[in-house]
Amino acid sequence: MLQLSSAQRSALRAQAHNLNPVVSIAENGLTEAVLKEIDVNLNAHELIKIRVYGDSRENRLAYLEEICVKLNAATVQHIGKLLVVYRPAPIAATASPKTPQRSKTHRPNETQRKSKRSFQG
């Protein structure tokens, strides 16, 4: 499980404030499909909110612990029925930045150029 300092946790809580939950854990609990979806979203966003439906605080804490252990993530915040989880992006994904591609400009073909000339005065 990834560990964060209190300063890192505070900064991540501030970033997560405006986020909407991207994954929900419902009555079926933390299934493999839900874990896979959380993993996909962590790869895409690094910092995510998870909504847990259900009134059991113990279940929410168990879900949070299991998510962090199985996915090598860090707990940022547990407030009410929302869990905030962070995992940095894999190094392989950030090490190879995409080279900017040249924009393709539209070049009229010969017929289009002639037709423009014929309409000009």
C-alpha distances in whole Angstrom, upper triangle without the diagonal:
4,6,10,13,16,18,15,14,18,19,17,18,22,21,20,23,25,23,24,22,21,20,21,20,24,26,24,21,17,19,18,20,18,15,17,18,15,14,17,17,14,16,19,18,15,15,16,18,18,21,21,24,25,26,23,21,19,19,17,15,14,14,11,9,10,9,6,5,8,8,5,6,6,9,12,15,16,20,22,21,19,16,14,11,11,10,12,15,15,17,20,21,21,23,26,28,30,34,36,38,42,43,46,49,52,55,58,60,64,65,63,64,68,67,66,69,71,70,71,74
4,7,10,13,15,12,12,15,16,14,16,19,18,18,21,23,21,23,21,21,20,22,22,25,27,26,23,20,21,21,22,20,17,18,19,16,14,17,17,13,15,18,16,13,13,15,17,18,21,21,25,26,27,25,22,21,21,19,16,16,16,13,11,12,11,7,8,11,9,6,5,5,8,10,14,16,19,22,22,19,15,14,10,9,8,10,13,13,15,18,19,19,21,24,25,28,31,33,36,40,41,44,47,50,53,56,58,62,63,61,62,66,65,64,67,69,68,68,72
4,7,10,12,10,9,13,14,13,15,18,18,17,20,23,22,23,22,22,22,24,23,27,29,28,25,22,24,24,25,23,20,21,22,18,18,20,19,16,18,20,18,15,14,16,18,19,22,22,26,27,27,25,22,21,22,19,16,17,17,14,12,15,14,10,11,14,13,10,8,6,8,10,13,15,19,22,22,19,16,14,11,10,10,12,15,16,18,21,21,21,23,26,27,30,33,35,38,42,43,46,49,52,55,58,60,64,65,63,64,67,67,66,68,71,70,70,73
4,6,8,6,6,10,11,10,12,14,15,15,18,21,20,22,21,22,22,24,24,28,30,30,26,24,26,26,27,24,21,23,23,19,19,21,20,16,18,20,17,14,13,15,17,19,22,23,26,28,28,26,23,22,23,20,18,19,19,15,15,17,16,12,14,17,15,12,10,7,8,8,11,14,17,21,22,19,15,13,11,9,10,11,15,17,18,22,22,20,23,26,26,29,32,34,37,40,41,45,47,50,53,57,59,63,64,61,62,66,66,64,67,69,68,68,71
4,5,5,6,9,10,11,12,14,15,16,18,22,21,24,24,25,25,27,27,31,33,33,29,27,30,29,30,27,25,27,26,23,22,25,23,19,21,23,20,17,16,18,19,21,24,25,29,30,29,28,24,24,25,22,20,22,22,18,17,20,19,16,17,20,19,16,14,10,11,10,13,16,19,22,23,21,18,15,14,13,14,14,18,20,21,24,24,23,25,28,28,32,34,36,39,42,43,47,49,52,55,58,61,65,66,63,64,68,67,65,68,71,70,69,72
4,5,5,6,9,10,10,12,14,15,16,20,20,23,23,24,25,26,27,30,33,33,29,27,30,31,31,28,26,28,27,24,24,26,24,21,23,24,21,18,16,18,19,21,23,24,28,29,28,27,23,23,25,22,19,22,22,18,18,21,20,17,19,22,21,18,16,12,11,9,11,14,16,20,22,19,17,15,14,14,16,16,20,23,24,27,27,25,27,31,30,33,36,37,41,43,44,48,50,53,56,59,62,65,67,64,65,68,68,66,69,71,70,69,72
4,5,5,6,9,10,11,13,14,16,19,19,23,23,25,26,28,28,32,34,35,31,29,32,32,33,29,27,29,28,24,25,26,24,21,23,23,20,17,16,18,19,22,24,26,29,31,30,29,26,27,27,24,22,25,24,20,21,24,22,19,22,24,22,20,17,14,13,11,13,17,18,22,23,21,18,16,15,14,16,16,19,22,23,26,26,24,26,29,28,31,34,35,38,41,42,45,47,50,54,57,60,63,64,62,62,66,65,63,66,69,67,67,69
4,5,5,6,9,10,11,12,14,17,17,20,21,22,23,25,26,29,32,32,29,27,29,29,29,26,24,26,25,21,21,23,20,17,19,20,17,14,12,15,17,19,22,24,28,29,29,28,25,26,26,23,21,23,22,18,19,21,19,16,19,21,19,17,14,11,11,9,12,15,17,21,22,19,16,13,12,10,12,12,16,18,19,23,22,20,22,25,25,28,31,32,35,38,39,42,45,48,51,54,57,60,61,59,59,63,63,61,63,66,65,64,67
4,6,5,6,9,10,10,12,15,15,18,18,20,21,22,23,26,29,30,26,24,27,27,27,24,22,24,23,19,20,22,19,16,19,20,16,13,11,13,14,17,19,21,24,26,25,25,21,22,23,19,17,20,19,15,16,19,17,14,17,20,18,16,12,9,8,6,8,12,14,17,19,16,13,10,10,9,12,13,17,19,21,24,23,22,25,27,27,30,33,34,37,40,40,44,46,49,52,55,58,61,62,60,61,64,64,62,65,67,66,65,68
4,5,5,6,9,10,11,14,15,18,19,21,22,24,25,28,31,32,28,27,29,30,30,27,25,27,25,22,23,24,21,19,21,21,18,15,13,15,15,18,20,22,25,27,26,26,22,24,24,21,20,22,22,18,19,22,20,18,21,23,21,19,16,13,11,8,9,13,14,17,19,16,15,12,13,12,15,16,19,22,23,27,26,24,27,29,29,31,34,34,38,40,41,44,46,49,52,55,58,62,63,60,60,64,63,61,64,67,65,65,67
4,5,5,6,9,10,13,14,17,18,20,22,24,25,29,32,32,29,27,30,30,30,27,25,26,25,21,22,23,20,17,19,19,16,14,11,14,15,18,21,23,26,28,28,28,25,26,27,23,22,24,23,20,21,23,21,19,22,24,21,20,16,13,13,9,11,15,16,20,21,17,16,12,13,11,14,14,17,20,21,25,23,21,24,26,25,28,30,31,34,37,37,40,42,45,49,52,54,58,59,56,57,61,60,58,61,63,61,61,64
4,5,5,6,9,11,11,14,15,16,18,20,22,25,28,29,26,24,26,26,26,23,21,22,21,17,18,19,16,14,16,16,12,10,8,10,11,15,17,20,23,25,26,25,23,24,24,20,19,21,20,16,18,20,18,16,19,21,18,17,13,11,10,7,9,13,14,17,18,14,13,9,9,8,11,11,14,18,19,23,21,19,22,25,24,26,29,30,33,35,36,39,41,44,47,50,53,57,58,55,56,59,59,57,60,62,61,60,63
4,5,5,6,10,10,13,14,16,18,19,21,24,27,28,25,23,26,27,26,23,22,23,21,18,19,21,17,16,18,18,14,13,9,10,10,14,16,18,21,23,23,23,20,22,22,18,18,20,19,16,18,20,18,16,20,22,19,18,15,12,10,6,7,10,11,14,15,12,11,8,10,10,13,15,18,21,23,26,24,23,26,28,27,30,32,33,35,38,38,41,43,46,49,52,55,59,59,57,58,61,60,58,61,64,62,62,65
4,5,5,8,10,13,15,17,20,21,23,26,30,31,28,26,29,30,29,25,25,26,24,21,22,22,19,17,20,19,15,14,11,12,13,16,18,21,24,26,26,26,23,25,25,22,21,24,23,19,22,24,21,20,23,25,23,22,18,15,14,10,11,14,13,17,18,15,14,11,13,13,16,16,19,23,24,27,25,23,26,29,27,29,32,32,34,37,37,40,42,44,48,51,53,57,58,55,56,59,58,56,59,62,60,59,62
4,6,7,8,11,13,15,17,20,22,25,29,29,27,25,27,28,27,23,23,23,21,18,19,19,16,15,17,16,12,11,8,10,11,15,17,20,23,26,26,27,24,26,26,22,22,24,22,19,21,23,20,19,23,24,21,20,16,15,14,11,12,15,15,18,18,15,14,10,12,11,14,14,16,20,21,24,22,20,23,25,24,26,28,28,31,33,33,36,38,41,44,47,50,54,54,51,52,56,55,53,56,58,57,56,59
4,6,5,8,10,12,14,16,18,22,25,26,23,22,24,25,24,20,20,21,18,16,17,18,14,13,16,15,11,11,7,7,7,11,13,16,19,22,23,23,21,23,22,18,19,21,19,16,19,21,18,17,21,22,19,19,15,13,12,9,9,12,12,15,15,11,10,7,9,10,13,14,16,20,22,25,22,21,25,27,25,27,30,30,32,35,35,38,40,42,45,48,51,55,55,52,53,57,56,54,57,59,58,58,61
4,6,8,11,13,16,17,20,22,26,27,25,24,26,27,26,23,23,24,21,18,21,21,17,17,19,18,14,14,11,10,9,13,14,17,20,22,22,23,21,24,23,19,20,23,21,18,21,23,20,20,24,25,22,22,19,17,15,11,10,12,11,14,14,11,12,10,12,13,17,18,20,24,26,28,26,25,28,30,28,30,32,32,34,37,36,39,41,43,47,49,52,56,56,53,54,58,57,55,58,60,58,58,61
4,7,10,12,15,17,20,22,26,27,25,25,27,28,26,23,23,24,21,18,21,20,16,17,19,17,14,15,11,11,10,13,14,18,20,23,24,25,23,26,25,21,22,25,23,20,23,25,22,22,26,26,23,24,20,19,17,14,14,15,14,16,16,13,14,12,14,15,18,19,20,24,26,28,25,24,28,29,27,28,31,30,32,34,34,37,38,40,44,46,49,53,53,50,51,55,53,51,54,56,54,54,57
4,7,9,12,14,17,20,23,24,22,21,23,24,22,19,19,20,17,15,17,16,13,13,16,14,11,12,9,7,7,10,12,15,18,21,22,23,22,24,23,19,21,23,20,18,21,22,19,19,23,23,20,21,18,17,16,13,13,14,14,15,14,11,11,10,12,13,15,17,18,21,24,26,23,22,26,27,26,27,29,29,31,33,33,35,37,39,43,45,48,52,52,49,50,54,53,51,54,56,54,54,57
4,6,9,11,14,17,20,21,20,19,21,22,20,17,18,19,15,14,17,16,12,14,17,15,12,14,11,8,6,8,9,13,15,18,20,22,21,23,21,18,20,22,19,17,21,21,18,19,23,23,20,22,19,18,17,15,14,14,14,14,13,10,11,10,13,14,17,19,19,23,26,27,24,24,28,29,28,28,31,31,32,35,34,36,38,40,44,46,48,52,52,49,51,54,53,51,55,56,54,55,58
4,6,7,11,13,17,18,16,15,17,19,17,13,15,16,12,11,14,14,11,12,15,14,12,13,10,7,4,5,6,10,12,15,17,19,18,20,18,15,17,18,15,14,18,18,15,17,20,20,18,20,17,17,15,14,13,13,13,13,10,8,9,9,11,13,16,18,19,22,25,26,24,24,28,29,28,29,32,32,34,36,36,38,40,42,45,47,50,54,54,51,53,56,55,53,57,59,57,57,60
4,7,10,13,17,17,16,15,16,16,14,11,12,13,9,8,11,11,8,10,13,11,10,12,10,7,6,6,8,11,13,17,20,21,20,22,19,16,18,19,16,15,18,18,15,16,20,18,16,18,16,17,16,15,15,15,16,16,13,11,11,10,11,13,15,17,17,20,23,24,21,22,26,27,26,26,30,30,31,34,33,35,38,39,43,45,47,51,51,49,51,54,53,51,55,57,55,56,59
4,7,10,13,13,12,11,12,13,11,8,9,10,7,7,10,10,8,11,13,13,12,13,12,8,7,5,6,9,11,14,17,18,18,19,16,14,16,16,13,13,16,15,12,15,18,16,15,17,15,16,15,16,15,15,15,15,12,10,10,11,11,14,15,18,18,20,24,25,22,24,28,28,28,29,32,32,34,37,36,38,41,42,46,48,50,54,54,51,54,57,55,54,58,60,58,59,62
4,6,10,11,9,9,11,13,11,8,11,12,10,9,13,14,12,14,17,17,16,17,15,11,9,6,5,6,7,11,14,15,15,17,14,12,15,15,12,12,16,15,13,16,18,17,16,19,17,18,16,17,16,14,15,14,10,9,10,12,13,16,18,21,21,24,27,28,26,28,31,32,32,32,36,36,37,40,40,42,44,45,49,51,53,57,57,54,57,60,58,57,61,62,61,62,65
4,7,7,6,6,9,11,10,7,10,12,11,10,14,15,14,15,19,19,18,19,17,13,11,7,6,5,6,9,12,12,13,14,11,9,13,12,9,11,14,13,11,15,17,16,16,19,17,18,16,18,16,14,15,14,10,10,10,13,14,17,19,22,23,25,29,30,28,29,33,34,34,35,38,39,40,43,43,45,47,49,52,54,56,60,60,58,60,63,62,61,64,66,64,65,68
4,6,6,8,10,13,12,10,13,15,13,14,17,18,17,19,22,22,22,22,21,17,14,11,8,6,5,7,11,12,14,15,11,11,15,14,11,14,17,16,15,18,20,19,19,22,21,22,20,21,19,17,17,15,11,12,13,16,18,21,23,26,27,28,32,33,31,33,36,37,37,38,41,42,43,46,45,47,49,51,54,56,58,62,61,59,62,65,63,62,66,67,65,67,70
4,5,9,10,14,14,12,15,17,16,17,20,21,21,22,25,26,25,26,24,20,18,14,12,9,7,7,11,11,14,14,11,12,15,14,12,16,18,17,17,20,21,20,21,24,23,24,22,24,22,19,19,17,13,15,16,19,20,24,25,29,30,31,35,36,34,36,39,40,41,41,45,45,46,49,49,50,53,54,58,59,61,65,65,62,65,68,66,65,69,70,69,70,73
4,7,7,11,11,10,12,15,14,15,18,19,20,21,24,25,25,25,24,20,19,15,13,11,10,10,14,14,16,16,12,13,16,14,12,15,17,15,15,19,20,18,19,23,22,23,22,24,23,20,21,19,16,17,17,20,20,23,24,28,28,30,33,34,32,35,38,39,39,40,43,44,45,48,48,50,52,53,57,59,60,64,64,62,64,67,66,65,69,70,69,70,73
4,6,10,10,8,10,13,13,13,16,18,18,19,22,23,23,22,21,18,16,12,12,9,9,9,12,12,13,13,9,10,12,10,8,12,13,11,12,15,16,15,16,19,19,20,18,21,19,17,18,17,13,14,14,17,17,20,21,25,26,27,31,32,30,32,36,37,37,38,42,43,44,47,47,49,52,53,57,59,60,64,64,62,64,67,66,65,69,71,69,70,73
4,7,8,6,7,10,11,10,12,15,15,16,18,20,20,19,19,16,15,11,12,10,11,12,15,14,14,13,10,10,12,10,7,10,11,9,8,12,13,11,13,16,15,17,16,19,18,16,18,17,14,14,13,15,15,18,18,22,23,24,27,28,27,29,32,33,34,35,39,40,41,45,45,47,50,51,55,57,59,62,62,60,63,66,65,64,67,69,68,69,72
4,5,5,6,9,10,11,12,14,16,17,19,20,21,21,20,18,17,14,14,13,14,15,18,17,18,17,13,14,15,13,10,13,14,11,11,14,15,12,13,17,17,19,19,22,21,20,22,21,18,18,16,18,17,20,20,23,23,24,27,28,27,29,32,33,34,35,39,40,41,44,44,46,49,50,54,56,57,61,61,59,62,65,64,63,67,68,67,68,72
4,5,5,6,9,10,10,12,14,15,16,18,20,19,20,18,18,15,16,15,17,19,22,20,21,20,16,16,18,15,12,14,15,11,11,14,14,11,12,15,16,19,19,22,22,21,24,23,20,20,18,19,17,19,18,21,21,21,25,25,24,27,29,30,31,32,36,37,38,42,42,44,47,48,52,54,55,59,59,57,60,63,62,61,65,67,65,67,70
4,5,5,6,9,10,11,12,14,15,17,18,19,19,17,17,14,15,15,16,18,22,21,22,21,18,17,19,17,14,16,17,14,12,16,16,13,13,17,17,20,20,22,23,22,24,23,20,19,18,19,17,19,19,21,21,21,25,25,23,26,29,29,30,31,34,35,36,39,39,41,44,45,49,51,52,56,56,54,57,60,59,58,62,63,62,63,67
4,5,5,6,9,10,11,12,14,15,16,16,16,14,13,10,12,11,13,16,19,18,19,19,15,14,16,14,11,12,14,12,10,13,15,12,12,15,15,17,17,19,19,18,20,20,16,15,14,15,14,16,16,19,19,20,24,24,23,25,28,29,30,30,34,35,36,39,39,41,44,45,49,51,53,56,57,55,57,60,59,58,62,63,62,63,67
4,5,5,6,9,10,10,12,14,15,15,15,13,13,11,13,13,16,18,20,19,19,18,15,14,15,13,10,11,12,9,7,10,11,9,8,12,12,15,15,17,18,18,20,20,17,16,14,14,12,14,14,17,17,17,21,22,21,23,26,27,28,29,33,34,35,39,39,41,44,46,49,51,53,57,57,55,57,61,60,59,62,64,63,64,68
4,5,5,6,9,10,11,12,14,14,15,14,15,13,15,16,18,21,24,23,23,22,19,18,19,17,14,14,16,13,10,13,14,10,9,13,13,16,17,20,21,20,23,23,20,18,16,16,14,15,14,16,16,16,20,20,18,21,24,25,26,26,30,31,32,36,36,38,41,43,46,48,50,54,54,52,54,58,57,56,59,61,60,61,65
4,5,5,6,9,10,11,12,13,14,11,12,11,13,14,16,19,22,22,22,22,19,17,19,18,14,15,17,14,11,14,16,13,11,15,14,17,17,19,19,19,21,21,18,16,15,15,13,14,14,16,15,17,20,20,18,21,24,25,25,25,29,30,31,34,34,36,39,41,44,46,48,52,52,50,52,55,54,54,57,59,58,59,62
4,5,5,6,9,10,10,10,10,8,9,8,11,13,16,18,21,21,20,20,17,15,16,15,12,11,13,12,8,10,13,11,9,12,10,13,13,15,16,16,18,19,16,14,12,11,9,11,11,13,13,15,19,19,18,20,23,24,24,25,29,30,32,35,35,37,40,42,45,48,50,53,54,52,54,57,56,55,59,61,59,60,63
4,5,5,6,9,10,9,11,10,12,12,15,16,19,22,24,24,23,22,20,18,18,17,14,13,14,13,9,10,12,10,7,10,9,13,14,16,18,18,21,22,19,17,14,13,11,11,9,12,11,12,15,16,15,17,20,21,22,23,27,28,30,33,34,36,39,41,44,47,49,52,53,51,53,56,56,55,58,60,59,60,63
4,6,5,6,9,10,12,11,13,13,16,18,21,23,26,26,25,25,23,20,21,21,17,16,18,16,13,14,16,13,10,13,13,16,17,18,20,21,23,24,21,18,16,15,13,12,11,13,11,12,16,15,13,16,19,19,20,21,24,25,27,30,30,32,36,37,41,43,45,49,49,47,49,53,52,51,54,56,55,56,60
4,5,5,6,7,8,7,10,10,14,16,19,22,25,25,24,24,22,19,20,20,16,15,17,16,13,14,16,15,11,14,12,14,15,16,17,18,20,21,19,16,14,12,10,10,10,12,11,13,16,17,14,16,19,20,20,21,24,25,27,30,30,32,35,37,41,43,45,49,49,47,49,52,52,50,54,56,55,55,59
4,5,5,4,6,7,10,11,15,17,20,23,25,25,23,24,21,19,19,19,16,14,16,15,11,11,14,13,9,10,9,11,12,13,15,17,19,21,19,16,13,11,8,7,6,8,8,10,14,15,13,14,17,19,19,20,24,25,27,31,31,34,37,39,42,45,47,51,51,49,51,54,54,52,56,58,57,57,61
4,6,6,9,10,13,15,18,20,24,26,29,28,27,27,25,22,22,22,19,17,19,17,14,14,16,14,10,12,11,14,16,16,19,20,23,25,23,19,17,15,12,10,8,8,6,7,11,11,9,11,14,15,16,17,21,22,24,28,28,31,34,36,40,42,44,48,49,47,48,52,51,50,53,56,55,55,59
4,6,9,9,13,14,18,21,24,27,29,29,28,29,26,23,24,24,21,19,21,20,16,17,19,17,14,15,14,16,17,17,19,21,23,25,23,19,17,15,13,11,10,10,8,10,13,13,10,12,15,16,15,16,19,20,22,25,26,28,31,33,37,39,42,45,46,44,45,49,48,47,50,53,51,52,55
4,5,7,10,13,16,19,22,25,27,28,26,27,25,22,22,23,20,18,20,20,16,16,19,18,14,15,13,14,15,14,16,18,20,22,20,17,15,12,10,9,9,9,8,11,14,15,12,13,16,17,17,18,21,22,24,27,27,30,33,35,38,41,43,47,48,46,47,50,50,48,52,54,52,53,56
4,7,10,13,16,19,22,25,27,27,25,25,24,20,20,21,18,16,17,17,14,13,16,15,12,12,9,10,12,12,14,17,19,21,20,16,14,11,8,6,5,5,6,9,12,14,12,12,16,17,17,19,22,23,26,29,30,33,35,38,41,44,47,50,51,49,50,54,53,52,55,57,56,56,59
4,7,10,14,16,20,23,24,24,22,23,21,18,18,19,17,14,16,17,13,12,16,16,13,13,10,10,10,9,11,13,15,18,17,13,11,7,6,4,7,8,10,13,16,18,16,16,19,21,20,22,26,26,29,32,32,35,37,40,43,46,49,52,53,51,52,55,55,53,56,59,57,57,60
4,7,10,13,16,19,21,21,20,21,19,16,16,18,15,12,15,16,12,12,16,16,13,14,11,11,10,10,11,12,14,15,14,10,8,6,6,7,9,11,12,16,19,21,18,18,22,24,23,24,28,28,30,33,33,36,38,41,44,47,49,53,53,51,52,56,55,53,57,59,57,58,61
4,7,10,13,16,18,18,17,18,17,13,14,16,13,11,15,15,12,13,17,17,15,16,13,12,11,10,9,10,11,12,10,7,6,5,6,9,12,15,16,19,22,24,22,22,26,27,27,28,31,32,34,36,36,39,41,43,47,49,52,55,56,53,55,58,57,55,59,61,59,59,63
4,6,10,13,15,15,14,16,14,10,12,14,10,9,13,13,11,12,16,16,14,16,13,13,11,11,10,10,11,11,8,6,5,6,8,11,14,17,18,21,24,26,24,24,28,29,29,30,34,34,36,39,38,41,43,45,49,51,53,57,57,55,57,60,59,57,61,63,61,62,65
4,7,10,12,13,13,15,12,10,12,14,11,11,15,15,13,15,18,18,17,19,17,16,14,14,12,10,10,9,6,5,6,9,11,15,17,21,22,24,28,29,27,28,32,33,33,34,37,37,39,42,41,43,45,47,51,53,55,59,59,56,58,62,60,59,62,64,62,63,66
4,6,9,10,10,12,9,7,10,11,9,10,13,14,12,15,18,18,18,20,17,17,15,15,13,10,11,9,5,6,8,11,13,17,19,23,24,26,30,31,29,31,34,36,35,36,40,40,42,45,44,47,49,50,54,56,58,62,62,60,62,65,63,62,66,67,66,66,70
4,7,9,11,13,10,9,13,14,12,13,16,16,16,19,21,21,21,23,21,21,18,19,17,14,13,10,7,9,11,15,17,20,23,26,27,30,33,35,33,34,38,39,39,39,43,43,44,47,47,49,51,52,56,58,60,64,63,61,63,66,64,63,67,69,67,68,71
4,6,8,10,8,8,12,13,12,14,17,17,17,20,22,22,22,25,23,22,20,20,18,14,14,11,8,11,13,17,19,22,25,29,30,32,36,37,36,37,40,42,42,43,46,46,48,51,50,52,55,56,60,61,64,67,67,65,67,70,68,67,71,72,70,71,74
4,6,9,8,9,12,13,13,15,17,18,19,21,23,23,24,26,24,23,20,21,17,14,13,9,8,12,14,18,20,24,26,30,32,34,38,39,38,39,42,44,44,45,48,49,50,53,53,55,57,59,62,64,67,70,70,68,70,73,71,70,73,75,73,74,77
4,5,5,7,9,10,11,13,15,16,17,19,20,21,23,24,22,21,18,20,17,13,13,10,9,13,14,17,19,23,25,29,31,33,37,38,37,38,41,43,44,45,49,49,51,54,54,56,58,60,64,66,68,72,72,69,71,74,73,72,75,77,75,76,79
4,5,5,6,9,10,11,12,14,15,17,18,20,21,22,20,19,15,17,14,10,10,8,8,11,11,15,17,20,23,27,29,31,35,37,36,36,39,42,42,43,47,48,50,53,53,55,58,59,63,65,68,71,71,69,71,74,73,71,75,77,75,75,78
4,5,5,6,9,10,11,12,14,16,17,18,20,21,19,18,15,17,15,12,13,12,11,13,13,16,17,21,23,27,29,31,34,36,35,36,39,42,42,44,47,48,51,54,54,56,59,61,64,67,69,73,73,70,72,76,74,73,77,78,77,77,80
4,5,5,6,9,10,10,12,14,15,16,18,19,18,18,15,17,15,12,13,12,10,12,12,15,16,20,22,25,27,29,32,34,33,35,38,40,40,42,45,46,48,51,51,54,56,58,62,64,66,70,70,68,70,73,72,71,74,76,74,75,78
4,5,5,6,9,10,11,12,14,15,16,18,16,15,12,14,12,8,10,9,7,9,8,12,13,16,19,23,25,27,30,32,31,32,35,37,37,39,43,43,45,48,48,51,53,55,59,61,63,67,67,65,67,70,69,68,71,73,71,72,75
4,5,5,6,9,10,11,12,14,15,16,14,13,10,13,11,8,11,11,10,11,9,12,12,16,18,22,24,26,29,31,31,31,34,37,37,39,43,44,46,49,49,52,55,57,60,63,65,69,69,67,68,72,71,69,73,75,73,74,77
4,5,5,6,9,10,11,12,14,15,14,14,12,15,14,11,14,14,13,13,11,14,14,17,18,22,24,25,29,31,30,31,34,36,37,39,43,44,46,49,50,52,55,57,61,63,65,69,69,67,69,72,71,70,73,75,74,75,78
4,5,5,6,9,10,10,12,14,12,13,11,14,13,11,13,13,11,11,9,12,11,15,16,20,22,23,27,28,27,29,32,34,34,36,40,41,43,46,46,49,52,53,57,59,61,65,66,63,65,69,67,66,70,72,70,71,74
4,6,5,6,9,10,11,12,10,9,7,10,10,8,11,12,11,10,7,9,8,11,13,17,19,21,24,26,25,26,29,32,32,34,38,39,41,44,45,47,50,52,56,58,60,64,65,62,64,67,66,65,69,71,69,70,73
4,6,5,6,9,10,10,9,9,8,12,12,11,14,16,14,14,11,12,10,13,14,17,20,21,24,26,26,27,30,32,33,35,39,40,43,46,47,49,52,54,58,60,62,66,67,65,66,70,69,68,71,73,72,72,76
4,5,5,6,8,10,10,11,11,14,15,14,17,18,16,15,12,13,12,14,14,18,20,20,23,25,25,26,29,31,32,34,38,40,42,45,46,48,51,53,57,59,61,65,65,63,65,69,68,67,70,72,71,72,75
4,6,5,6,8,7,9,9,12,13,13,16,17,15,13,10,11,9,11,11,15,16,17,21,22,22,23,26,28,29,31,35,36,38,42,42,44,47,50,53,55,57,61,62,60,61,65,64,63,66,68,67,68,71
4,6,5,5,4,6,7,10,12,12,16,18,17,15,11,11,8,9,9,13,15,16,19,21,21,22,24,27,28,30,34,35,38,41,42,45,48,50,53,56,58,62,63,60,62,66,65,64,67,69,68,68,72
4,6,5,7,9,10,14,15,16,19,21,20,18,14,14,11,12,11,15,16,17,20,22,22,23,25,28,29,32,35,37,39,43,44,47,50,52,55,58,60,64,65,63,64,68,67,66,69,71,70,71,74
4,6,8,11,12,16,18,18,21,22,20,19,15,15,12,13,12,15,16,16,19,20,20,22,24,27,28,30,34,36,38,41,42,45,48,50,53,56,58,61,62,60,62,66,65,64,67,70,69,69,73
4,5,9,11,14,16,17,20,22,20,18,14,14,10,10,8,11,12,12,16,17,17,19,21,23,25,27,30,32,34,38,39,41,44,47,50,53,54,58,59,57,59,62,62,61,64,66,65,66,69
4,7,10,13,16,17,21,23,21,19,15,14,10,9,7,10,11,11,14,16,17,18,20,23,24,27,30,32,35,38,39,42,45,48,51,54,56,59,60,58,60,63,63,62,65,67,66,67,70
4,7,9,12,14,17,20,19,16,12,10,7,6,5,8,11,12,15,17,17,18,20,23,24,26,30,31,34,37,38,41,44,47,50,53,55,59,60,57,59,62,62,61,64,66,65,65,69
4,6,9,11,15,18,17,15,11,9,6,5,6,9,13,14,17,20,19,19,22,25,26,28,32,33,36,39,40,43,46,48,52,55,57,61,62,59,60,64,64,62,65,68,66,66,70
4,6,8,11,14,14,11,8,6,5,7,9,12,16,18,20,23,22,22,25,28,28,31,34,35,38,41,42,45,47,50,53,56,58,62,63,61,62,65,65,63,66,69,67,67,71
4,7,10,13,14,11,8,5,5,7,10,13,16,19,21,24,23,22,25,28,28,30,33,34,37,40,41,44,46,48,52,55,57,61,62,59,60,64,63,62,65,67,65,65,68
4,6,10,11,8,6,5,7,10,13,16,19,22,24,27,26,25,29,31,31,33,36,37,39,42,43,46,48,50,54,56,59,63,63,61,62,66,65,63,66,68,66,67,70
4,7,7,6,5,6,9,12,16,19,22,24,27,30,28,28,32,34,34,36,39,40,42,45,45,48,50,52,56,58,61,65,65,62,64,67,66,65,68,70,68,68,71
4,6,5,7,8,12,15,19,22,24,27,30,33,31,31,34,36,36,37,41,41,43,46,46,49,51,53,56,59,61,65,65,63,64,67,66,64,68,70,68,68,71
4,6,8,11,14,18,21,24,27,30,33,35,33,33,37,39,38,40,43,43,45,48,48,50,52,54,58,60,63,66,66,64,65,69,67,65,69,71,69,69,72
4,7,10,13,17,20,23,25,28,31,33,31,32,35,37,37,38,41,42,43,46,46,48,50,52,56,58,60,64,64,61,63,67,65,64,67,69,67,67,70
4,7,10,13,17,20,22,25,28,30,28,28,32,34,33,34,38,38,40,43,42,45,47,49,53,55,57,61,61,59,60,64,62,61,64,66,64,65,68
4,6,10,13,17,19,22,25,27,25,26,29,31,31,32,36,36,39,42,42,44,47,49,52,55,57,61,61,59,60,64,62,61,64,66,65,65,68
4,7,10,13,16,19,22,24,22,22,26,28,28,29,33,33,36,39,39,42,44,46,50,52,55,59,59,56,58,61,60,59,62,64,62,63,66
4,7,10,13,15,18,21,19,20,23,25,25,27,31,32,34,37,38,40,43,45,49,52,54,58,58,56,57,61,60,59,62,64,62,63,66
4,7,9,12,15,18,16,16,19,22,22,24,28,29,31,35,35,38,41,43,47,50,52,56,57,54,56,59,59,57,60,62,61,61,65
4,6,9,12,14,13,13,16,19,20,22,25,27,30,33,34,37,40,42,46,49,51,55,56,53,55,58,58,56,59,62,61,61,64
4,6,9,12,11,10,13,16,16,19,22,24,27,30,31,34,37,40,43,46,49,52,54,51,52,56,56,54,57,60,59,59,62
4,6,9,7,7,10,13,13,16,19,21,24,27,28,31,34,37,40,43,45,49,50,48,49,53,53,51,54,57,56,56,60
4,6,6,7,9,11,13,15,19,21,24,27,29,32,35,38,41,44,46,49,51,49,50,54,54,53,55,58,57,57,61
4,5,5,6,9,11,14,17,20,23,26,28,31,35,38,40,44,45,49,51,49,50,53,54,52,55,58,57,57,61
4,6,5,7,10,12,15,19,21,24,27,29,33,35,38,41,43,46,48,46,47,51,51,50,53,56,55,55,59
4,6,6,8,10,14,16,18,22,24,27,30,33,36,39,40,44,46,44,45,48,49,48,50,53,52,53,56
4,6,6,10,13,15,18,22,23,26,30,33,35,39,41,44,46,44,45,48,49,47,50,53,52,52,55
4,6,10,12,15,18,22,24,27,30,33,36,39,41,44,46,45,45,49,49,48,50,53,53,53,56
4,6,9,12,15,18,21,23,27,30,32,36,37,41,43,41,42,45,46,45,47,50,50,50,53
4,6,9,12,15,18,21,24,27,30,33,35,38,40,39,39,43,43,42,44,47,47,47,50
4,6,9,12,14,17,21,24,26,30,31,35,37,35,36,39,40,38,41,44,43,43,47
4,6,9,12,15,18,22,24,27,29,32,35,33,33,37,38,36,38,41,41,41,45
4,7,9,12,15,18,21,24,26,30,32,30,30,34,35,33,35,38,38,38,41
4,6,9,12,15,18,21,23,26,28,27,27,31,31,30,32,35,35,35,39
4,6,9,12,14,18,20,23,26,24,24,27,28,27,29,32,32,32,35
4,6,10,12,16,18,21,23,21,21,25,26,24,26,29,29,29,32
4,7,9,12,14,18,20,18,18,22,23,21,24,27,27,27,30
4,6,10,12,16,17,15,15,19,19,18,20,23,23,23,27
4,6,9,13,14,12,12,16,16,15,18,20,20,20,24
4,6,9,11,9,9,13,14,13,15,18,18,19,22
4,7,8,6,6,10,10,10,12,15,15,16,20
4,6,5,6,9,10,11,13,15,16,17,21
4,6,5,6,9,10,11,13,15,16,19
4,5,5,6,9,10,11,13,15,18
4,5,5,6,9,10,11,13,16
4,6,5,6,9,10,11,15
4,5,5,6,9,10,13
4,5,5,7,9,12
4,6,5,7,10
4,6,5,8
4,6,8
4,6
4
